Amino acid sequence: MNLLVSIVIPNFNYAHFLGNAIQSVLDQSYTNWEMLIIDNHSTDNSDEVVKGFNDARIKLLKIHNNGVIAASRNKGILKAKGDWIAFLDSDDIWYPKKLETLMNFSSQNKEFDVLSNNELMVNRKSESSKVLVHGPFENNFYEVLLLKGNRLSPSATLIKHSFLKEKKILFNESVDYIAVEDYDLWLNLALYKAKFMFIDKVLGEFMVHFSNNSGQLLRQRKNFENVLYNHVFRIQKFHSDPQKLWSKFKPMLDILELKQLIVDGNKFIAYRKAVHSFYNNPFGMIKYILIKLRKKF
């Protein structure tokens, strides 16, 4: 039995990418899907791009999301009829065997609630690329995701619709979570004991544009801190001392702040911040740097 996959594509003024994303779904060898394009009232020719594809499985829905992409994704989830929810950003693409590979796996391994695959990260500015290996799954996955960071991306992930309904899980639409709402979703899925499977195959492309300005990068870093703070102090139960647990994140947050200062051109302030951070937590800083170097090499 071929289960229906609902593909949620949020879009705003990405007409120049959207056609490729849609075509990559039409090229899928697995054909039992519906596509929900949630458009934030684009002012470019996005509507014409969608209407140019004559396929009854494609539905164009409108939303005023006020810059909160989580609202668009949630509308797609709530309108979806499929057994599985798949996410595809309008500037990403899937390879033709993406859905077939994941759905074949799910038909033989029905216990899993979340399926993910690897992606090729393509830098449009430098025309370079590298493989993004998502995962791996580990025991106590909620704790692992919180302590070690994000291990998934939206365009690589399918979620069992029934699990989302049963646990009443959606993306957080707070403006304090913009750009990191997906990380919060994965944390909540793991918190409710979703079973994750990472399939070691590159089945799509994740596009990097470097179109973010400094202000957007600053907001992303701040919102990442917001997600961590909320889970550490209000949600997690595995550590009895939230303040002590929070101290484990300080080196990582300091490094992110240093990167932001350098991007903003504040190299002298960055230097002073680096000295201060190292003086206050030398072992934490060294440990974090070593972990990052180990991942890189």
Kinemage of the C-alpha trace (Angstrom):
@kinemage 1
@onewidth
@group {chain A} dominant
@subgroup {mainchain}
@vectorlist {calphas} color= white
{ca met a 1} P 0.000 0.000 0.000
{ca asn a 2} L 1.423 3.363 -1.069
{ca leu a 3} L 0.885 5.846 1.751
{ca leu a 4} L 0.103 9.476 0.898
{ca val a 5} L 2.888 11.985 1.547
{ca ser a 6} L 1.924 15.632 2.113
{ca ile a 7} L 4.726 17.954 1.013
{ca val a 8} L 4.679 21.389 2.662
{ca ile a 9} L 6.525 24.147 0.770
{ca pro a 10} L 6.530 27.631 2.355
{ca asn a 11} L 7.310 30.435 -0.079
{ca phe a 12} L 7.808 34.175 -0.180
{ca asn a 13} L 9.200 35.888 -3.283
{ca tyr a 14} L 11.306 32.884 -4.275
{ca ala a 15} L 9.809 32.418 -7.730
{ca his a 16} L 13.305 32.075 -9.222
{ca phe a 17} L 13.875 28.960 -7.060
{ca leu a 18} L 10.330 27.656 -6.584
{ca gly a 19} L 10.015 26.106 -10.034
{ca asn a 20} L 13.037 23.876 -9.418
{ca ala a 21} L 11.650 22.734 -6.074
{ca ile a 22} L 8.291 21.849 -7.623
{ca gln a 23} L 9.913 20.086 -10.571
{ca ser a 24} L 12.050 17.997 -8.207
{ca val a 25} L 8.838 16.688 -6.636
{ca leu a 26} L 7.217 16.026 -10.005
{ca asp a 27} L 10.335 14.019 -10.908
{ca gln a 28} L 9.883 11.697 -7.921
{ca ser a 29} L 9.629 7.986 -8.706
{ca tyr a 30} L 7.156 7.758 -5.802
{ca thr a 31} L 3.969 9.379 -7.061
{ca asn a 32} L 1.427 9.211 -4.213
{ca trp a 33} L 1.851 12.711 -2.833
{ca glu a 34} L 0.102 16.039 -2.477
{ca met a 35} L 1.973 19.346 -2.536
{ca leu a 36} L 0.828 22.228 -0.331
{ca ile a 37} L 2.536 25.477 -1.341
{ca ile a 38} L 1.941 27.981 1.454
{ca asp a 39} L 2.618 31.373 -0.093
{ca asn a 40} L 3.047 34.486 2.063
{ca his a 41} L 1.361 36.720 -0.540
{ca ser a 42} L 4.465 36.975 -2.694
{ca thr a 43} L 4.841 40.106 -4.814
{ca asp a 44} L 6.919 38.415 -7.510
{ca asn a 45} L 5.627 35.926 -10.096
{ca ser a 46} L 5.414 32.968 -7.688
{ca asp a 47} L 1.721 32.405 -8.467
{ca glu a 48} L 2.447 32.198 -12.193
{ca val a 49} L 5.244 29.705 -11.546
{ca val a 50} L 2.872 27.450 -9.590
{ca lys a 51} L 0.066 27.748 -12.146
{ca gly a 52} L 2.523 26.766 -14.866
{ca phe a 53} L 2.556 23.222 -13.481
{ca asn a 54} L -0.642 21.496 -14.556
{ca asp a 55} L -0.959 18.871 -11.833
{ca ala a 56} L -3.991 18.333 -9.595
{ca arg a 57} L -1.763 17.203 -6.741
{ca ile a 58} L -0.405 20.758 -6.379
{ca lys a 59} L -2.382 23.130 -4.143
{ca leu a 60} L -1.566 26.823 -3.650
{ca leu a 61} L -2.626 28.265 -0.285
{ca lys a 62} L -2.177 31.825 0.953
{ca ile a 63} L -1.173 33.137 4.363
{ca his a 64} L -0.094 36.362 6.034
{ca asn a 65} L 2.610 34.942 8.291
{ca asn a 66} L 4.183 38.268 9.366
{ca gly a 67} L 7.647 36.904 8.708
{ca val a 68} L 7.103 33.754 10.784
{ca ile a 69} L 7.760 30.765 8.533
{ca ala a 70} L 6.549 28.462 11.331
{ca ala a 71} L 3.013 29.746 10.692
{ca ser a 72} L 3.267 28.695 7.035
{ca arg a 73} L 4.552 25.241 7.918
{ca asn a 74} L 1.832 24.812 10.540
{ca lys a 75} L -0.865 25.737 8.051
{ca gly a 76} L 0.504 23.072 5.748
{ca ile a 77} L 0.469 20.490 8.532
{ca leu a 78} L -3.109 21.353 9.499
{ca lys a 79} L -4.318 21.193 5.887
{ca ala a 80} L -2.411 17.993 5.071
{ca lys a 81} L -4.248 14.761 4.310
{ca gly a 82} L -1.207 12.533 4.088
{ca asp a 83} L 0.080 9.745 6.302
{ca trp a 84} L 3.492 11.432 6.316
{ca ile a 85} L 4.405 15.125 6.370
{ca ala a 86} L 7.441 16.146 4.331
{ca phe a 87} L 9.012 19.588 4.306
{ca leu a 88} L 10.722 21.158 1.319
{ca asp a 89} L 11.951 24.739 1.382
{ca ser a 90} L 11.226 26.597 -1.830
{ca asp a 91} L 14.925 27.053 -2.608
{ca asp a 92} L 15.883 23.404 -2.036
{ca ile a 93} L 15.424 20.353 -4.263
{ca trp a 94} L 15.006 16.596 -3.886
{ca tyr a 95} L 16.624 13.873 -5.962
{ca pro a 96} L 14.191 11.586 -7.865
{ca lys a 97} L 14.514 8.577 -5.501
{ca lys a 98} L 14.032 10.615 -2.294
{ca leu a 99} L 10.444 9.649 -1.472
{ca glu a 100} L 10.733 6.118 -2.852
{ca thr a 101} L 13.769 5.430 -0.662
{ca leu a 102} L 12.191 6.740 2.530
{ca met a 103} L 8.748 5.246 1.921
{ca asn a 104} L 10.196 1.838 1.064
{ca phe a 105} L 12.070 1.975 4.344
{ca ser a 106} L 8.964 3.004 6.280
{ca ser a 107} L 6.901 0.156 4.799
{ca gln a 108} L 9.387 -2.350 6.220
{ca asn a 109} L 10.054 -0.471 9.480
{ca lys a 110} L 6.707 0.853 10.652
{ca glu a 111} L 7.914 1.701 14.166
{ca phe a 112} L 9.718 4.889 13.121
{ca asp a 113} L 8.065 8.312 13.451
{ca val a 114} L 10.738 10.533 11.876
{ca leu a 115} L 12.811 9.760 8.784
{ca ser a 116} L 15.754 11.831 7.599
{ca asn a 117} L 18.382 11.608 4.877
{ca asn a 118} L 21.652 13.339 4.065
{ca glu a 119} L 21.839 16.377 1.786
{ca leu a 120} L 24.310 18.106 -0.476
{ca met a 121} L 24.851 21.665 0.800
{ca val a 122} L 25.378 23.913 -2.210
{ca asn a 123} L 26.920 27.355 -1.751
{ca arg a 124} L 25.529 29.467 -4.580
{ca lys a 125} L 28.055 32.257 -3.989
{ca ser a 126} L 31.255 30.204 -4.114
{ca glu a 127} L 29.748 27.416 -6.259
{ca ser a 128} L 31.149 24.897 -3.804
{ca ser a 129} L 29.371 22.001 -2.128
{ca lys a 130} L 29.743 19.489 0.664
{ca val a 131} L 27.702 16.607 2.046
{ca leu a 132} L 25.631 17.267 5.152
{ca val a 133} L 25.389 14.048 7.169
{ca his a 134} L 22.389 14.328 9.480
{ca gly a 135} L 22.067 12.375 12.698
{ca pro a 136} L 23.125 10.017 14.091
{ca phe a 137} L 20.455 8.825 16.480
{ca glu a 138} L 21.551 8.123 20.038
{ca asn a 139} L 19.792 6.924 23.168
{ca asn a 140} L 18.213 9.706 25.241
{ca phe a 141} L 17.897 11.633 22.002
{ca tyr a 142} L 16.187 14.670 23.553
{ca glu a 143} L 19.141 15.153 25.890
{ca val a 144} L 21.576 14.564 23.027
{ca leu a 145} L 19.873 17.115 20.749
{ca leu a 146} L 19.814 19.690 23.507
{ca leu a 147} L 23.416 19.233 24.615
{ca lys a 148} L 25.048 18.557 21.244
{ca gly a 149} L 22.901 20.639 18.888
{ca asn a 150} L 20.690 20.233 15.838
{ca arg a 151} L 21.032 17.080 13.724
{ca leu a 152} L 18.271 17.521 11.133
{ca ser a 153} L 17.036 19.967 8.509
{ca pro a 154} L 13.463 20.547 7.278
{ca ser a 155} L 13.995 19.589 3.618
{ca ala a 156} L 15.538 16.270 4.647
{ca thr a 157} L 12.818 15.236 7.100
{ca leu a 158} L 9.535 13.306 7.013
{ca ile a 159} L 7.308 13.013 10.101
{ca lys a 160} L 4.475 10.567 10.679
{ca his a 161} L 1.274 12.640 10.635
{ca ser a 162} L -0.422 10.538 13.282
{ca phe a 163} L 2.414 11.215 15.743
{ca leu a 164} L 2.070 14.981 15.304
{ca lys a 165} L -1.690 14.752 15.839
{ca glu a 166} L -1.485 12.445 18.835
{ca lys a 167} L 1.138 14.546 20.626
{ca lys a 168} L -0.327 17.878 19.419
{ca ile a 169} L 3.063 19.031 18.132
{ca leu a 170} L 3.462 21.997 15.789
{ca phe a 171} L 6.180 24.548 15.069
{ca asn a 172} L 6.441 27.321 17.664
{ca glu a 173} L 5.201 30.537 16.022
{ca ser a 174} L 6.857 32.930 18.470
{ca val a 175} L 8.957 35.666 16.863
{ca asp a 176} L 11.592 34.686 19.431
{ca tyr a 177} L 12.027 31.390 17.566
{ca ile a 178} L 12.339 32.690 13.996
{ca ala a 179} L 15.064 30.818 12.055
{ca val a 180} L 15.394 28.122 14.743
{ca glu a 181} L 11.805 26.890 14.957
{ca asp a 182} L 12.828 23.629 13.270
{ca tyr a 183} L 15.394 22.857 16.002
{ca asp a 184} L 12.689 23.382 18.617
{ca leu a 185} L 10.387 21.003 16.732
{ca trp a 186} L 13.000 18.233 16.634
{ca leu a 187} L 13.569 18.716 20.375
{ca asn a 188} L 9.844 18.386 21.054
{ca leu a 189} L 9.573 15.285 18.889
{ca ala a 190} L 12.440 13.707 20.826
{ca leu a 191} L 10.941 14.857 24.131
{ca tyr a 192} L 7.778 12.886 23.290
{ca lys a 193} L 9.867 9.820 22.425
{ca ala a 194} L 9.513 9.886 18.659
{ca lys a 195} L 11.604 7.178 17.014
{ca phe a 196} L 14.115 8.687 14.568
{ca met a 197} L 15.843 6.963 11.674
{ca phe a 198} L 18.670 8.562 9.700
{ca ile a 199} L 19.174 7.049 6.259
{ca asp a 200} L 22.753 7.395 5.085
{ca lys a 201} L 22.030 8.529 1.524
{ca val a 202} L 22.265 11.952 -0.123
{ca leu a 203} L 18.747 12.518 -1.454
{ca gly a 204} L 18.512 16.266 -1.956
{ca glu a 205} L 20.248 19.634 -2.060
{ca phe a 206} L 20.225 22.311 0.608
{ca met a 207} L 20.956 25.768 -0.803
{ca val a 208} L 23.041 28.432 0.935
{ca his a 209} L 22.732 31.966 -0.465
{ca phe a 210} L 24.518 34.120 2.114
{ca ser a 211} L 21.717 36.628 1.643
{ca asn a 212} L 21.312 37.104 5.403
{ca asn a 213} L 22.457 40.494 6.660
{ca ser a 214} L 24.163 41.056 10.002
{ca gly a 215} L 20.897 41.883 11.753
{ca gln a 216} L 19.325 38.625 10.620
{ca leu a 217} L 22.345 36.653 11.795
{ca leu a 218} L 22.194 38.374 15.178
{ca arg a 219} L 18.510 37.513 15.532
{ca gln a 220} L 19.189 33.899 14.615
{ca arg a 221} L 21.893 33.629 17.278
{ca lys a 222} L 19.653 35.268 19.889
{ca asn a 223} L 16.707 33.042 19.017
{ca phe a 224} L 18.910 29.960 19.219
{ca glu a 225} L 19.712 31.044 22.756
{ca asn a 226} L 15.976 31.511 23.404
{ca val a 227} L 15.252 27.908 22.389
{ca leu a 228} L 18.033 26.567 24.595
{ca tyr a 229} L 16.941 28.682 27.569
{ca asn a 230} L 13.323 27.593 27.319
{ca his a 231} L 14.208 23.905 27.188
{ca val a 232} L 16.833 24.112 29.936
{ca phe a 233} L 14.754 26.073 32.450
{ca arg a 234} L 11.159 25.161 31.573
{ca ile a 235} L 11.019 21.801 29.799
{ca gln a 236} L 13.900 19.382 30.420
{ca lys a 237} L 13.745 17.060 33.430
{ca phe a 238} L 16.980 15.091 33.030
{ca his a 239} L 19.116 17.597 34.974
{ca ser a 240} L 18.065 18.687 38.464
{ca asp a 241} L 20.056 21.944 38.395
{ca pro a 242} L 19.059 24.049 35.348
{ca gln a 243} L 21.564 26.762 36.177
{ca lys a 244} L 24.418 24.285 36.218
{ca leu a 245} L 23.161 22.763 32.977
{ca trp a 246} L 22.972 26.234 31.415
{ca ser a 247} L 26.646 26.792 32.188
{ca lys a 248} L 27.462 23.964 29.763
{ca phe a 249} L 26.118 26.081 26.898
{ca lys a 250} L 28.115 29.201 27.784
{ca pro a 251} L 31.232 28.376 25.665
{ca met a 252} L 29.132 27.676 22.574
{ca leu a 253} L 27.098 30.861 23.013
{ca asp a 254} L 30.278 32.876 23.581
{ca ile a 255} L 31.807 31.507 20.365
{ca leu a 256} L 28.665 32.403 18.417
{ca glu a 257} L 28.783 35.913 19.857
{ca leu a 258} L 32.450 36.223 18.877
{ca lys a 259} L 31.615 35.220 15.305
{ca gln a 260} L 28.855 37.835 15.227
{ca leu a 261} L 31.170 40.564 16.489
{ca ile a 262} L 33.712 39.696 13.787
{ca val a 263} L 31.012 39.720 11.091
{ca asp a 264} L 29.957 43.161 12.341
{ca gly a 265} L 33.559 44.376 12.088
{ca asn a 266} L 34.035 44.711 15.857
{ca lys a 267} L 37.304 42.782 15.991
{ca phe a 268} L 38.715 44.618 19.028
{ca ile a 269} L 35.551 43.954 21.049
{ca ala a 270} L 35.652 40.348 19.842
{ca tyr a 271} L 39.230 40.037 21.104
{ca arg a 272} L 38.302 41.418 24.528
{ca lys a 273} L 35.277 39.115 24.670
{ca ala a 274} L 37.439 36.100 23.748
{ca val a 275} L 39.950 36.899 26.509
{ca his a 276} L 37.158 37.411 29.038
{ca ser a 277} L 35.385 34.166 28.065
{ca phe a 278} L 38.577 32.131 28.165
{ca tyr a 279} L 39.573 33.610 31.540
{ca asn a 280} L 36.188 32.753 33.082
{ca asn a 281} L 35.823 29.266 31.593
{ca pro a 282} L 39.084 28.016 30.042
{ca phe a 283} L 38.237 24.317 30.223
{ca gly a 284} L 34.776 24.811 28.741
{ca met a 285} L 36.136 26.882 25.853
{ca ile a 286} L 38.918 24.404 25.091
{ca lys a 287} L 36.499 21.460 25.252
{ca tyr a 288} L 34.058 23.128 22.867
{ca ile a 289} L 36.804 24.050 20.385
{ca leu a 290} L 38.211 20.512 20.466
{ca ile a 291} L 34.750 19.041 19.836
{ca lys a 292} L 34.271 21.332 16.808
{ca leu a 293} L 37.715 20.438 15.452
{ca arg a 294} L 37.018 16.731 15.860
{ca lys a 295} L 33.787 17.065 13.877
{ca lys a 296} L 35.593 19.002 11.149
{ca phe a 297} L 38.453 16.543 10.706
